Amino acid sequence: MDSLRSLYQDLILDHGRRPRNFRALPDANHEVQGHNPLCGDRLTLSLNISDSDIIEDAAFQGSGCAISVASASMMTEMLKGKTVDEARALVSGFHALCTAAPSEPSAINSLDKKEKTRLEALSGVRHYPVRVKCAMLAWRALEAALNNNGEKNVKTE
């Protein structure tokens, strides 16, 4: 169990220090500002969603703790090529993973092993309720972006 915890911690630290998709997305057609007022984490999530509801690209910018940044980094990696409906299921599954008992089934069970392992690395936040908001910031922004019908600069907290 300690080796698994160490692996998860290393994964979070890696994504926190070297976030993937941390860049501007000039051709974004969905953009949301996310803010966690409890700790000051802020991010801008940018998506390029095709007319056929496929997420073609995802990126983020901002500042925050390692958990917040790692969560956004892992999320943007997973989103590319997913449909809007698949992304909504991911939001629901990730929320359940961060807040529910580990034995409860969730939407992340349909993910491939690599994606599921990444998200499970963040599941330890369920033991620290204040940290759940850090892990969920990017996912709440994603939820808002998927529901904003292409409006830019929607804000979420």
Summary of the structure (lengths in Angstrom):
residues: 157
radius of gyration: 14.5
end to end distance: 34.3
largest distance: 45.5
contacts: 518
relative contact order: 0.21
helix: 53%
strand: 20%
